[in-house]
Amino acid sequence: MNFLGKHFLAEFYDCNRDVLNDETKISGIMTEAVRVSGSTIIRPFFHKFSPHGISGIIVIAESHLAVHTWPEYGFAALDIFSCHDLNYSETLKYISNNIGAGRYSIISIKRGVDINSPSDSPAEYPEPEKIYL
């Protein structure tokens, strides 16, 4: 069965709190992560909350990368969705290393319909796959 895309849901713990609260650093890390992934940037958007936290998304030709940070907890949530094969492992390692994550949890799920089915029936989703960097 072939799916339309792959979606990675990553949670990073024990991160560098200063990095997680720096919009310039987070946008730079995410922008470089797109380069590492081999994707094409369409448009980035980042917002810093008061008193802390950043949310950002980079729309890529292949779909998107999004991040949400909680510096007060040393936590960042990230998702990468793509309809093409990207360099996921290196991309996630790059982000993890640059936000100083002490530990992480990453799962991958397949998205969309079975593209081999003539009826475009919904995909039968397997259990999420645990990812190790």
N, C-alpha and C positions, 0 to 999 in steps of 0.2 A: 504494500500500500504506500502510495506517495502522497505527501501532505503539501499544503501551500506554504507552510513556513515553520520555523522553529522559534520558540520563545524561551529565553533564559530569565529566571527570576533569582536574583542574588541578594543575600543579606550579609552585610559586612559588620562585624562587631569589634569592639575595642580599638576603634580607629583613632587617628590623630584628630583631636577635637578642633585644633586651630585650622587645620586644612579643611575640615568639614564645614567650617563657618566662613571660609574665604571664597567668595564668589569667583574671583579671578582665578584662583588655583583650581577650583572645581570645574569651571568652564574650560580651562586649559587642559586638565586631565582628561575630561570627556572628549574634547576636540582631538587630542592626540590619540585617544582610544579608537576613535573613528578611523584615523590613519592606520593604526595597528591592525584594525579589523579588515582593511582593504575596501572600505565602503566609501560612498560619495556623499558629502554633506550637501543638503538642500537648504536647511535653515536651522540655526541654533536659537534657543531662548532660555535664559536663566533668570531667576528671581531670588533675591535675598530677603528673608523675613526678618522682622524685628521682634524680639531681640536676637534671635539666632535661627539658623536653618536655611537651607537652599533647596530649591526645586529647579530642575532643568530638564530640557528635552532637546535632542538634536534629531531633526527629521532628516533621514538619509534616503537616498534613492531606493534603497532596499527595504526600508521601513523606519525604525527609530531606536534610539538609545535614550533612556530616561533615568534620572537620579533624584532622590529625595534624601536630605540629610537631617539628622537630629544630633547636633554637636553635643548637646547637654547629656546625651546617652552614649556618645561615641559610636553612633549607629548610622549606617547608610543603606538604603534600599535602592536596588538598581534593576532595570529590566532592559533586555536587548531582544528585539523582535526583527526577524529578517525572512524574506522569501528566497534568499540566496544563501549559499554556503559562505559564511564569513569565518575569519580566524578567531573563533569564539574563545578558545582556551587562552591564547596570548592576550586577547583583549581584556578578559576578566582578570588575568594575572597582572597586567599592567595597571588596571584600576586598583586592585587590591593592594599592590605594592605601593602605589603613589598616595593612597589615603591612609596607609599605615595600618591596615587591618590586622588584628591579632588572630582572628578566626573568621570563618565564613560558612555560609550554607547556600548552595546553588542547586537549583533543579532546572531541568529542561522539559518542555512539553511540546508536542507537535500540534500545529494549528491548522484549521481549515477543513476542506472537503477532500475526499479521496479523488485525486485528479485522474485516476484510471477508471473511475466509475462513470458510465454513460449518463447516470441520473444526477450527478453532482450531489450524491448523498453525503450527509455529514460523516466525517471520519469517526471511526471507532477508536477512541483515545486509549492508548495504553497508559499505565501508571506513569507519573512523572519520573524522569531519570535523574538520579543524584549525580552531580558533577564534582569531580575532584581535580584541583589544579596542581 
